[in-house]
Amino acid sequence: MNGSALLQLAAATAIFVAAASTAKAWAVDPGWFKLMVTMVLYTAGNLLMLRLIRLLGMATAFSLSSVIQLVAVNGVAILAFGETIGLVKGLGLGMAVLAVALITLGPRFTG
């Protein structure tokens, strides 16, 4: 993965984390403005994902993006919104990270 793809992946992750945060804020206190900001952020994130699919391929782009977002959004949920993660959910997060590591790095080891 080149530097451009890494930068775009980081930007997409930041956008999706912001979108998830505004979605949570909308769920707690609904309003049209929060809903529109959430929709704009999700749209921008998905447009970036289309570029990443072209650069990295669909499997790699979505695998990397989904797990990075999974970890980042859970971090925001815990730190900003006071949510907790139980043992089973924590194990699931760990397995998701391991799965993406295998998907991403596996081809390098198997030839």
Phi and psi restraints in degrees (range 20) as a CNS / XPLOR table:
assign (resid 1 and name C) (resid 2 and name N)
       (resid 2 and name CA) (resid 2 and name C) 1.0 -86.8 20.0 2
assign (resid 2 and name N) (resid 2 and name CA)
       (resid 2 and name C) (resid 3 and name N) 1.0 172.8 20.0 2
assign (resid 2 and name C) (resid 3 and name N)
       (resid 3 and name CA) (resid 3 and name C) 1.0 -62.3 20.0 2
assign (resid 3 and name N) (resid 3 and name CA)
       (resid 3 and name C) (resid 4 and name N) 1.0 -36.1 20.0 2
assign (resid 3 and name C) (resid 4 and name N)
       (resid 4 and name CA) (resid 4 and name C) 1.0 -63.9 20.0 2
assign (resid 4 and name N) (resid 4 and name CA)
       (resid 4 and name C) (resid 5 and name N) 1.0 -45.2 20.0 2
assign (resid 4 and name C) (resid 5 and name N)
       (resid 5 and name CA) (resid 5 and name C) 1.0 -64.4 20.0 2
assign (resid 5 and name N) (resid 5 and name CA)
       (resid 5 and name C) (resid 6 and name N) 1.0 -39.9 20.0 2
assign (resid 5 and name C) (resid 6 and name N)
       (resid 6 and name CA) (resid 6 and name C) 1.0 -63.4 20.0 2
assign (resid 6 and name N) (resid 6 and name CA)
       (resid 6 and name C) (resid 7 and name N) 1.0 -41.8 20.0 2
assign (resid 6 and name C) (resid 7 and name N)
       (resid 7 and name CA) (resid 7 and name C) 1.0 -64.7 20.0 2
assign (resid 7 and name N) (resid 7 and name CA)
       (resid 7 and name C) (resid 8 and name N) 1.0 -42.7 20.0 2
assign (resid 7 and name C) (resid 8 and name N)
       (resid 8 and name CA) (resid 8 and name C) 1.0 -66.3 20.0 2
assign (resid 8 and name N) (resid 8 and name CA)
       (resid 8 and name C) (resid 9 and name N) 1.0 -37.4 20.0 2
assign (resid 8 and name C) (resid 9 and name N)
       (resid 9 and name CA) (resid 9 and name C) 1.0 -64.2 20.0 2
assign (resid 9 and name N) (resid 9 and name CA)
       (resid 9 and name C) (resid 10 and name N) 1.0 -41.7 20.0 2
assign (resid 9 and name C) (resid 10 and name N)
       (resid 10 and name CA) (resid 10 and name C) 1.0 -64.1 20.0 2
assign (resid 10 and name N) (resid 10 and name CA)
       (resid 10 and name C) (resid 11 and name N) 1.0 -41.5 20.0 2
assign (resid 10 and name C) (resid 11 and name N)
       (resid 11 and name CA) (resid 11 and name C) 1.0 -65.2 20.0 2
assign (resid 11 and name N) (resid 11 and name CA)
       (resid 11 and name C) (resid 12 and name N) 1.0 -44.1 20.0 2
assign (resid 11 and name C) (resid 12 and name N)
       (resid 12 and name CA) (resid 12 and name C) 1.0 -61.6 20.0 2
assign (resid 12 and name N) (resid 12 and name CA)
       (resid 12 and name C) (resid 13 and name N) 1.0 -41.2 20.0 2
assign (resid 12 and name C) (resid 13 and name N)
       (resid 13 and name CA) (resid 13 and name C) 1.0 -62.7 20.0 2
assign (resid 13 and name N) (resid 13 and name CA)
       (resid 13 and name C) (resid 14 and name N) 1.0 -45.8 20.0 2
assign (resid 13 and name C) (resid 14 and name N)
       (resid 14 and name CA) (resid 14 and name C) 1.0 -60.5 20.0 2
assign (resid 14 and name N) (resid 14 and name CA)
       (resid 14 and name C) (resid 15 and name N) 1.0 -41.5 20.0 2
assign (resid 14 and name C) (resid 15 and name N)
       (resid 15 and name CA) (resid 15 and name C) 1.0 -65.4 20.0 2
assign (resid 15 and name N) (resid 15 and name CA)
       (resid 15 and name C) (resid 16 and name N) 1.0 -44.7 20.0 2
assign (resid 15 and name C) (resid 16 and name N)
       (resid 16 and name CA) (resid 16 and name C) 1.0 -66.7 20.0 2
assign (resid 16 and name N) (resid 16 and name CA)
       (resid 16 and name C) (resid 17 and name N) 1.0 -34.8 20.0 2
assign (resid 16 and name C) (resid 17 and name N)
       (resid 17 and name CA) (resid 17 and name C) 1.0 -67.1 20.0 2
assign (resid 17 and name N) (resid 17 and name CA)
       (resid 17 and name C) (resid 18 and name N) 1.0 -41.5 20.0 2
assign (resid 17 and name C) (resid 18 and name N)
       (resid 18 and name CA) (resid 18 and name C) 1.0 -63.1 20.0 2
assign (resid 18 and name N) (resid 18 and name CA)
       (resid 18 and name C) (resid 19 and name N) 1.0 -40.7 20.0 2
assign (resid 18 and name C) (resid 19 and name N)
       (resid 19 and name CA) (resid 19 and name C) 1.0 -63.1 20.0 2
assign (resid 19 and name N) (resid 19 and name CA)
       (resid 19 and name C) (resid 20 and name N) 1.0 -43.2 20.0 2
assign (resid 19 and name C) (resid 20 and name N)
       (resid 20 and name CA) (resid 20 and name C) 1.0 -64.7 20.0 2
assign (resid 20 and name N) (resid 20 and name CA)
       (resid 20 and name C) (resid 21 and name N) 1.0 -37.2 20.0 2
assign (resid 20 and name C) (resid 21 and name N)
       (resid 21 and name CA) (resid 21 and name C) 1.0 -66.8 20.0 2
assign (resid 21 and name N) (resid 21 and name CA)
       (resid 21 and name C) (resid 22 and name N) 1.0 -41.9 20.0 2
assign (resid 21 and name C) (resid 22 and name N)
       (resid 22 and name CA) (resid 22 and name C) 1.0 -70.6 20.0 2
assign (resid 22 and name N) (resid 22 and name CA)
       (resid 22 and name C) (resid 23 and name N) 1.0 -30.7 20.0 2
assign (resid 22 and name C) (resid 23 and name N)
       (resid 23 and name CA) (resid 23 and name C) 1.0 -64.9 20.0 2
assign (resid 23 and name N) (resid 23 and name CA)
       (resid 23 and name C) (resid 24 and name N) 1.0 -40.9 20.0 2
assign (resid 23 and name C) (resid 24 and name N)
       (resid 24 and name CA) (resid 24 and name C) 1.0 -65.1 20.0 2
assign (resid 24 and name N) (resid 24 and name CA)
       (resid 24 and name C) (resid 25 and name N) 1.0 -42.8 20.0 2
assign (resid 24 and name C) (resid 25 and name N)
       (resid 25 and name CA) (resid 25 and name C) 1.0 -61.6 20.0 2
assign (resid 25 and name N) (resid 25 and name CA)
       (resid 25 and name C) (resid 26 and name N) 1.0 -39.0 20.0 2
assign (resid 25 and name C) (resid 26 and name N)
       (resid 26 and name CA) (resid 26 and name C) 1.0 -65.7 20.0 2
assign (resid 26 and name N) (resid 26 and name CA)
       (resid 26 and name C) (resid 27 and name N) 1.0 -39.8 20.0 2
assign (resid 26 and name C) (resid 27 and name N)
       (resid 27 and name CA) (resid 27 and name C) 1.0 -64.4 20.0 2
assign (resid 27 and name N) (resid 27 and name CA)
       (resid 27 and name C) (resid 28 and name N) 1.0 -35.7 20.0 2
assign (resid 27 and name C) (resid 28 and name N)
       (resid 28 and name CA) (resid 28 and name C) 1.0 -75.3 20.0 2
assign (resid 28 and name N) (resid 28 and name CA)
       (resid 28 and name C) (resid 29 and name N) 1.0 -41.0 20.0 2
assign (resid 28 and name C) (resid 29 and name N)
       (resid 29 and name CA) (resid 29 and name C) 1.0 -142.1 20.0 2
assign (resid 29 and name N) (resid 29 and name CA)
       (resid 29 and name C) (resid 30 and name N) 1.0 84.9 20.0 2
assign (resid 29 and name C) (resid 30 and name N)
       (resid 30 and name CA) (resid 30 and name C) 1.0 -59.5 20.0 2
assign (resid 30 and name N) (resid 30 and name CA)
       (resid 30 and name C) (resid 31 and name N) 1.0 145.7 20.0 2
assign (resid 30 and name C) (resid 31 and name N)
       (resid 31 and name CA) (resid 31 and name C) 1.0 -169.5 20.0 2
assign (resid 31 and name N) (resid 31 and name CA)
       (resid 31 and name C) (resid 32 and name N) 1.0 152.3 20.0 2
assign (resid 31 and name C) (resid 32 and name N)
       (resid 32 and name CA) (resid 32 and name C) 1.0 -63.3 20.0 2
assign (resid 32 and name N) (resid 32 and name CA)
       (resid 32 and name C) (resid 33 and name N) 1.0 -39.0 20.0 2
assign (resid 32 and name C) (resid 33 and name N)
       (resid 33 and name CA) (resid 33 and name C) 1.0 -62.6 20.0 2
assign (resid 33 and name N) (resid 33 and name CA)
       (resid 33 and name C) (resid 34 and name N) 1.0 -46.6 20.0 2
assign (resid 33 and name C) (resid 34 and name N)
       (resid 34 and name CA) (resid 34 and name C) 1.0 -62.7 20.0 2
assign (resid 34 and name N) (resid 34 and name CA)
       (resid 34 and name C) (resid 35 and name N) 1.0 -38.3 20.0 2
assign (resid 34 and name C) (resid 35 and name N)
       (resid 35 and name CA) (resid 35 and name C) 1.0 -64.7 20.0 2
assign (resid 35 and name N) (resid 35 and name CA)
       (resid 35 and name C) (resid 36 and name N) 1.0 -43.3 20.0 2
assign (resid 35 and name C) (resid 36 and name N)
       (resid 36 and name CA) (resid 36 and name C) 1.0 -66.9 20.0 2
assign (resid 36 and name N) (resid 36 and name CA)
       (resid 36 and name C) (resid 37 and name N) 1.0 -41.2 20.0 2
assign (resid 36 and name C) (resid 37 and name N)
       (resid 37 and name CA) (resid 37 and name C) 1.0 -62.1 20.0 2
assign (resid 37 and name N) (resid 37 and name CA)
       (resid 37 and name C) (resid 38 and name N) 1.0 -42.3 20.0 2
assign (resid 37 and name C) (resid 38 and name N)
       (resid 38 and name CA) (resid 38 and name C) 1.0 -59.7 20.0 2
assign (resid 38 and name N) (resid 38 and name CA)
       (resid 38 and name C) (resid 39 and name N) 1.0 -46.2 20.0 2
assign (resid 38 and name C) (resid 39 and name N)
       (resid 39 and name CA) (resid 39 and name C) 1.0 -64.3 20.0 2
assign (resid 39 and name N) (resid 39 and name CA)
       (resid 39 and name C) (resid 40 and name N) 1.0 -41.2 20.0 2
assign (resid 39 and name C) (resid 40 and name N)
       (resid 40 and name CA) (resid 40 and name C) 1.0 -64.3 20.0 2
assign (resid 40 and name N) (resid 40 and name CA)
       (resid 40 and name C) (resid 41 and name N) 1.0 -43.2 20.0 2
assign (resid 40 and name C) (resid 41 and name N)
       (resid 41 and name CA) (resid 41 and name C) 1.0 -64.3 20.0 2
assign (resid 41 and name N) (resid 41 and name CA)
       (resid 41 and name C) (resid 42 and name N) 1.0 -45.4 20.0 2
assign (resid 41 and name C) (resid 42 and name N)
       (resid 42 and name CA) (resid 42 and name C) 1.0 -62.1 20.0 2
assign (resid 42 and name N) (resid 42 and name CA)
       (resid 42 and name C) (resid 43 and name N) 1.0 -38.1 20.0 2
assign (resid 42 and name C) (resid 43 and name N)
       (resid 43 and name CA) (resid 43 and name C) 1.0 -64.6 20.0 2
assign (resid 43 and name N) (resid 43 and name CA)
       (resid 43 and name C) (resid 44 and name N) 1.0 -45.0 20.0 2
assign (resid 43 and name C) (resid 44 and name N)
       (resid 44 and name CA) (resid 44 and name C) 1.0 -62.1 20.0 2
assign (resid 44 and name N) (resid 44 and name CA)
       (resid 44 and name C) (resid 45 and name N) 1.0 -42.7 20.0 2
assign (resid 44 and name C) (resid 45 and name N)
       (resid 45 and name CA) (resid 45 and name C) 1.0 -61.9 20.0 2
assign (resid 45 and name N) (resid 45 and name CA)
       (resid 45 and name C) (resid 46 and name N) 1.0 -41.7 20.0 2
assign (resid 45 and name C) (resid 46 and name N)
       (resid 46 and name CA) (resid 46 and name C) 1.0 -68.8 20.0 2
assign (resid 46 and name N) (resid 46 and name CA)
       (resid 46 and name C) (resid 47 and name N) 1.0 -34.3 20.0 2
assign (resid 46 and name C) (resid 47 and name N)
       (resid 47 and name CA) (resid 47 and name C) 1.0 -64.1 20.0 2
assign (resid 47 and name N) (resid 47 and name CA)
       (resid 47 and name C) (resid 48 and name N) 1.0 -39.3 20.0 2
assign (resid 47 and name C) (resid 48 and name N)
       (resid 48 and name CA) (resid 48 and name C) 1.0 -65.2 20.0 2
assign (resid 48 and name N) (resid 48 and name CA)
       (resid 48 and name C) (resid 49 and name N) 1.0 -37.6 20.0 2
assign (resid 48 and name C) (resid 49 and name N)
       (resid 49 and name CA) (resid 49 and name C) 1.0 -62.3 20.0 2
assign (resid 49 and name N) (resid 49 and name CA)
       (resid 49 and name C) (resid 50 and name N) 1.0 -34.4 20.0 2
assign (resid 49 and name C) (resid 50 and name N)
       (resid 50 and name CA) (resid 50 and name C) 1.0 -61.2 20.0 2
assign (resid 50 and name N) (resid 50 and name CA)
       (resid 50 and name C) (resid 51 and name N) 1.0 -40.1 20.0 2
assign (resid 50 and name C) (resid 51 and name N)
       (resid 51 and name CA) (resid 51 and name C) 1.0 -65.6 20.0 2
assign (resid 51 and name N) (resid 51 and name CA)
       (resid 51 and name C) (resid 52 and name N) 1.0 -41.1 20.0 2
assign (resid 51 and name C) (resid 52 and name N)
       (resid 52 and name CA) (resid 52 and name C) 1.0 -65.2 20.0 2
assign (resid 52 and name N) (resid 52 and name CA)
       (resid 52 and name C) (resid 53 and name N) 1.0 -35.6 20.0 2
assign (resid 52 and name C) (resid 53 and name N)
       (resid 53 and name CA) (resid 53 and name C) 1.0 -61.6 20.0 2
assign (resid 53 and name N) (resid 53 and name CA)
       (resid 53 and name C) (resid 54 and name N) 1.0 -40.6 20.0 2
assign (resid 53 and name C) (resid 54 and name N)
       (resid 54 and name CA) (resid 54 and name C) 1.0 -66.4 20.0 2
assign (resid 54 and name N) (resid 54 and name CA)
       (resid 54 and name C) (resid 55 and name N) 1.0 -39.7 20.0 2
assign (resid 54 and name C) (resid 55 and name N)
       (resid 55 and name CA) (resid 55 and name C) 1.0 -75.9 20.0 2
assign (resid 55 and name N) (resid 55 and name CA)
       (resid 55 and name C) (resid 56 and name N) 1.0 -42.2 20.0 2
assign (resid 55 and name C) (resid 56 and name N)
       (resid 56 and name CA) (resid 56 and name C) 1.0 -108.1 20.0 2
assign (resid 56 and name N) (resid 56 and name CA)
       (resid 56 and name C) (resid 57 and name N) 1.0 -17.2 20.0 2
assign (resid 56 and name C) (resid 57 and name N)
       (resid 57 and name CA) (resid 57 and name C) 1.0 95.7 20.0 2
assign (resid 57 and name N) (resid 57 and name CA)
       (resid 57 and name C) (resid 58 and name N) 1.0 153.0 20.0 2
assign (resid 57 and name C) (resid 58 and name N)
       (resid 58 and name CA) (resid 58 and name C) 1.0 -63.5 20.0 2
assign (resid 58 and name N) (resid 58 and name CA)
       (resid 58 and name C) (resid 59 and name N) 1.0 -48.0 20.0 2
assign (resid 58 and name C) (resid 59 and name N)
       (resid 59 and name CA) (resid 59 and name C) 1.0 -61.5 20.0 2
assign (resid 59 and name N) (resid 59 and name CA)
       (resid 59 and name C) (resid 60 and name N) 1.0 -47.9 20.0 2
assign (resid 59 and name C) (resid 60 and name N)
       (resid 60 and name CA) (resid 60 and name C) 1.0 -68.0 20.0 2
assign (resid 60 and name N) (resid 60 and name CA)
       (resid 60 and name C) (resid 61 and name N) 1.0 -45.3 20.0 2
assign (resid 60 and name C) (resid 61 and name N)
       (resid 61 and name CA) (resid 61 and name C) 1.0 -60.8 20.0 2
assign (resid 61 and name N) (resid 61 and name CA)
       (resid 61 and name C) (resid 62 and name N) 1.0 -49.0 20.0 2
assign (resid 61 and name C) (resid 62 and name N)
       (resid 62 and name CA) (resid 62 and name C) 1.0 -71.6 20.0 2
assign (resid 62 and name N) (resid 62 and name CA)
       (resid 62 and name C) (resid 63 and name N) 1.0 -35.4 20.0 2
assign (resid 62 and name C) (resid 63 and name N)
       (resid 63 and name CA) (resid 63 and name C) 1.0 -63.6 20.0 2
assign (resid 63 and name N) (resid 63 and name CA)
       (resid 63 and name C) (resid 64 and name N) 1.0 -50.5 20.0 2
assign (resid 63 and name C) (resid 64 and name N)
       (resid 64 and name CA) (resid 64 and name C) 1.0 -62.0 20.0 2
assign (resid 64 and name N) (resid 64 and name CA)
       (resid 64 and name C) (resid 65 and name N) 1.0 -49.2 20.0 2
assign (resid 64 and name C) (resid 65 and name N)
       (resid 65 and name CA) (resid 65 and name C) 1.0 -61.5 20.0 2
assign (resid 65 and name N) (resid 65 and name CA)
       (resid 65 and name C) (resid 66 and name N) 1.0 -44.6 20.0 2
assign (resid 65 and name C) (resid 66 and name N)
       (resid 66 and name CA) (resid 66 and name C) 1.0 -65.9 20.0 2
assign (resid 66 and name N) (resid 66 and name CA)
       (resid 66 and name C) (resid 67 and name N) 1.0 -41.0 20.0 2
assign (resid 66 and name C) (resid 67 and name N)
       (resid 67 and name CA) (resid 67 and name C) 1.0 -74.9 20.0 2
assign (resid 67 and name N) (resid 67 and name CA)
       (resid 67 and name C) (resid 68 and name N) 1.0 -38.6 20.0 2
assign (resid 67 and name C) (resid 68 and name N)
       (resid 68 and name CA) (resid 68 and name C) 1.0 -61.2 20.0 2
assign (resid 68 and name N) (resid 68 and name CA)
       (resid 68 and name C) (resid 69 and name N) 1.0 -42.8 20.0 2
assign (resid 68 and name C) (resid 69 and name N)
       (resid 69 and name CA) (resid 69 and name C) 1.0 -65.4 20.0 2
assign (resid 69 and name N) (resid 69 and name CA)
       (resid 69 and name C) (resid 70 and name N) 1.0 -40.2 20.0 2
assign (resid 69 and name C) (resid 70 and name N)
       (resid 70 and name CA) (resid 70 and name C) 1.0 -57.2 20.0 2
assign (resid 70 and name N) (resid 70 and name CA)
       (resid 70 and name C) (resid 71 and name N) 1.0 -48.1 20.0 2
assign (resid 70 and name C) (resid 71 and name N)
       (resid 71 and name CA) (resid 71 and name C) 1.0 -68.4 20.0 2
assign (resid 71 and name N) (resid 71 and name CA)
       (resid 71 and name C) (resid 72 and name N) 1.0 -45.1 20.0 2
assign (resid 71 and name C) (resid 72 and name N)
       (resid 72 and name CA) (resid 72 and name C) 1.0 -64.7 20.0 2
assign (resid 72 and name N) (resid 72 and name CA)
       (resid 72 and name C) (resid 73 and name N) 1.0 -44.5 20.0 2
assign (resid 72 and name C) (resid 73 and name N)
       (resid 73 and name CA) (resid 73 and name C) 1.0 -66.7 20.0 2
assign (resid 73 and name N) (resid 73 and name CA)
       (resid 73 and name C) (resid 74 and name N) 1.0 -37.8 20.0 2
assign (resid 73 and name C) (resid 74 and name N)
       (resid 74 and name CA) (resid 74 and name C) 1.0 -65.4 20.0 2
assign (resid 74 and name N) (resid 74 and name CA)
       (resid 74 and name C) (resid 75 and name N) 1.0 -36.2 20.0 2
assign (resid 74 and name C) (resid 75 and name N)
       (resid 75 and name CA) (resid 75 and name C) 1.0 -61.5 20.0 2
assign (resid 75 and name N) (resid 75 and name CA)
       (resid 75 and name C) (resid 76 and name N) 1.0 -44.1 20.0 2
assign (resid 75 and name C) (resid 76 and name N)
       (resid 76 and name CA) (resid 76 and name C) 1.0 -64.4 20.0 2
assign (resid 76 and name N) (resid 76 and name CA)
       (resid 76 and name C) (resid 77 and name N) 1.0 -42.9 20.0 2
assign (resid 76 and name C) (resid 77 and name N)
       (resid 77 and name CA) (resid 77 and name C) 1.0 -59.6 20.0 2
assign (resid 77 and name N) (resid 77 and name CA)
       (resid 77 and name C) (resid 78 and name N) 1.0 -39.8 20.0 2
assign (resid 77 and name C) (resid 78 and name N)
       (resid 78 and name CA) (resid 78 and name C) 1.0 -74.2 20.0 2
assign (resid 78 and name N) (resid 78 and name CA)
       (resid 78 and name C) (resid 79 and name N) 1.0 -50.5 20.0 2
assign (resid 78 and name C) (resid 79 and name N)
       (resid 79 and name CA) (resid 79 and name C) 1.0 -76.7 20.0 2
assign (resid 79 and name N) (resid 79 and name CA)
       (resid 79 and name C) (resid 80 and name N) 1.0 -40.2 20.0 2
assign (resid 79 and name C) (resid 80 and name N)
       (resid 80 and name CA) (resid 80 and name C) 1.0 -93.6 20.0 2
assign (resid 80 and name N) (resid 80 and name CA)
       (resid 80 and name C) (resid 81 and name N) 1.0 -32.4 20.0 2
assign (resid 80 and name C) (resid 81 and name N)
       (resid 81 and name CA) (resid 81 and name C) 1.0 -113.0 20.0 2
assign (resid 81 and name N) (resid 81 and name CA)
       (resid 81 and name C) (resid 82 and name N) 1.0 2.6 20.0 2
assign (resid 81 and name C) (resid 82 and name N)
       (resid 82 and name CA) (resid 82 and name C) 1.0 71.2 20.0 2
assign (resid 82 and name N) (resid 82 and name CA)
       (resid 82 and name C) (resid 83 and name N) 1.0 18.7 20.0 2
assign (resid 82 and name C) (resid 83 and name N)
       (resid 83 and name CA) (resid 83 and name C) 1.0 -76.1 20.0 2
assign (resid 83 and name N) (resid 83 and name CA)
       (resid 83 and name C) (resid 84 and name N) 1.0 161.6 20.0 2
assign (resid 83 and name C) (resid 84 and name N)
       (resid 84 and name CA) (resid 84 and name C) 1.0 -121.8 20.0 2
assign (resid 84 and name N) (resid 84 and name CA)
       (resid 84 and name C) (resid 85 and name N) 1.0 157.6 20.0 2
assign (resid 84 and name C) (resid 85 and name N)
       (resid 85 and name CA) (resid 85 and name C) 1.0 -118.4 20.0 2
assign (resid 85 and name N) (resid 85 and name CA)
       (resid 85 and name C) (resid 86 and name N) 1.0 125.3 20.0 2
assign (resid 85 and name C) (resid 86 and name N)
       (resid 86 and name CA) (resid 86 and name C) 1.0 -82.0 20.0 2
assign (resid 86 and name N) (resid 86 and name CA)
       (resid 86 and name C) (resid 87 and name N) 1.0 179.0 20.0 2
assign (resid 86 and name C) (resid 87 and name N)
       (resid 87 and name CA) (resid 87 and name C) 1.0 -61.2 20.0 2
assign (resid 87 and name N) (resid 87 and name CA)
       (resid 87 and name C) (resid 88 and name N) 1.0 -47.5 20.0 2
assign (resid 87 and name C) (resid 88 and name N)
       (resid 88 and name CA) (resid 88 and name C) 1.0 -64.9 20.0 2
assign (resid 88 and name N) (resid 88 and name CA)
       (resid 88 and name C) (resid 89 and name N) 1.0 -43.4 20.0 2
assign (resid 88 and name C) (resid 89 and name N)
       (resid 89 and name CA) (resid 89 and name C) 1.0 -64.4 20.0 2
assign (resid 89 and name N) (resid 89 and name CA)
       (resid 89 and name C) (resid 90 and name N) 1.0 -40.6 20.0 2
assign (resid 89 and name C) (resid 90 and name N)
       (resid 90 and name CA) (resid 90 and name C) 1.0 -61.8 20.0 2
assign (resid 90 and name N) (resid 90 and name CA)
       (resid 90 and name C) (resid 91 and name N) 1.0 -42.3 20.0 2
assign (resid 90 and name C) (resid 91 and name N)
       (resid 91 and name CA) (resid 91 and name C) 1.0 -63.5 20.0 2
assign (resid 91 and name N) (resid 91 and name CA)
       (resid 91 and name C) (resid 92 and name N) 1.0 -39.7 20.0 2
assign (resid 91 and name C) (resid 92 and name N)
       (resid 92 and name CA) (resid 92 and name C) 1.0 -62.5 20.0 2
assign (resid 92 and name N) (resid 92 and name CA)
       (resid 92 and name C) (resid 93 and name N) 1.0 -41.9 20.0 2
assign (resid 92 and name C) (resid 93 and name N)
       (resid 93 and name CA) (resid 93 and name C) 1.0 -61.9 20.0 2
assign (resid 93 and name N) (resid 93 and name CA)
       (resid 93 and name C) (resid 94 and name N) 1.0 -43.0 20.0 2
assign (resid 93 and name C) (resid 94 and name N)
       (resid 94 and name CA) (resid 94 and name C) 1.0 -62.6 20.0 2
assign (resid 94 and name N) (resid 94 and name CA)
       (resid 94 and name C) (resid 95 and name N) 1.0 -41.6 20.0 2
assign (resid 94 and name C) (resid 95 and name N)
       (resid 95 and name CA) (resid 95 and name C) 1.0 -66.7 20.0 2
assign (resid 95 and name N) (resid 95 and name CA)
       (resid 95 and name C) (resid 96 and name N) 1.0 -34.9 20.0 2
assign (resid 95 and name C) (resid 96 and name N)
       (resid 96 and name CA) (resid 96 and name C) 1.0 -64.4 20.0 2
assign (resid 96 and name N) (resid 96 and name CA)
       (resid 96 and name C) (resid 97 and name N) 1.0 -42.6 20.0 2
assign (resid 96 and name C) (resid 97 and name N)
       (resid 97 and name CA) (resid 97 and name C) 1.0 -63.8 20.0 2
assign (resid 97 and name N) (resid 97 and name CA)
       (resid 97 and name C) (resid 98 and name N) 1.0 -43.3 20.0 2
assign (resid 97 and name C) (resid 98 and name N)
       (resid 98 and name CA) (resid 98 and name C) 1.0 -62.4 20.0 2
assign (resid 98 and name N) (resid 98 and name CA)
       (resid 98 and name C) (resid 99 and name N) 1.0 -41.2 20.0 2
assign (resid 98 and name C) (resid 99 and name N)
       (resid 99 and name CA) (resid 99 and name C) 1.0 -60.7 20.0 2
assign (resid 99 and name N) (resid 99 and name CA)
       (resid 99 and name C) (resid 100 and name N) 1.0 -44.3 20.0 2
assign (resid 99 and name C) (resid 100 and name N)
       (resid 100 and name CA) (resid 100 and name C) 1.0 -68.7 20.0 2
assign (resid 100 and name N) (resid 100 and name CA)
       (resid 100 and name C) (resid 101 and name N) 1.0 -35.9 20.0 2
assign (resid 100 and name C) (resid 101 and name N)
       (resid 101 and name CA) (resid 101 and name C) 1.0 -60.6 20.0 2
assign (resid 101 and name N) (resid 101 and name CA)
       (resid 101 and name C) (resid 102 and name N) 1.0 -42.5 20.0 2
assign (resid 101 and name C) (resid 102 and name N)
       (resid 102 and name CA) (resid 102 and name C) 1.0 -66.3 20.0 2
assign (resid 102 and name N) (resid 102 and name CA)
       (resid 102 and name C) (resid 103 and name N) 1.0 -41.1 20.0 2
assign (resid 102 and name C) (resid 103 and name N)
       (resid 103 and name CA) (resid 103 and name C) 1.0 -65.1 20.0 2
assign (resid 103 and name N) (resid 103 and name CA)
       (resid 103 and name C) (resid 104 and name N) 1.0 -42.5 20.0 2
assign (resid 103 and name C) (resid 104 and name N)
       (resid 104 and name CA) (resid 104 and name C) 1.0 -77.2 20.0 2
assign (resid 104 and name N) (resid 104 and name CA)
       (resid 104 and name C) (resid 105 and name N) 1.0 -45.0 20.0 2
assign (resid 104 and name C) (resid 105 and name N)
       (resid 105 and name CA) (resid 105 and name C) 1.0 -94.2 20.0 2
assign (resid 105 and name N) (resid 105 and name CA)
       (resid 105 and name C) (resid 106 and name N) 1.0 -19.1 20.0 2
assign (resid 105 and name C) (resid 106 and name N)
       (resid 106 and name CA) (resid 106 and name C) 1.0 -52.4 20.0 2
assign (resid 106 and name N) (resid 106 and name CA)
       (resid 106 and name C) (resid 107 and name N) 1.0 -48.2 20.0 2
assign (resid 106 and name C) (resid 107 and name N)
       (resid 107 and name CA) (resid 107 and name C) 1.0 -59.4 20.0 2
assign (resid 107 and name N) (resid 107 and name CA)
       (resid 107 and name C) (resid 108 and name N) 1.0 -27.4 20.0 2
assign (resid 107 and name C) (resid 108 and name N)
       (resid 108 and name CA) (resid 108 and name C) 1.0 -68.8 20.0 2
assign (resid 108 and name N) (resid 108 and name CA)
       (resid 108 and name C) (resid 109 and name N) 1.0 -30.6 20.0 2
assign (resid 108 and name C) (resid 109 and name N)
       (resid 109 and name CA) (resid 109 and name C) 1.0 -90.3 20.0 2
assign (resid 109 and name N) (resid 109 and name CA)
       (resid 109 and name C) (resid 110 and name N) 1.0 -22.2 20.0 2
assign (resid 109 and name C) (resid 110 and name N)
       (resid 110 and name CA) (resid 110 and name C) 1.0 -98.9 20.0 2
assign (resid 110 and name N) (resid 110 and name CA)
       (resid 110 and name C) (resid 111 and name N) 1.0 -9.1 20.0 2
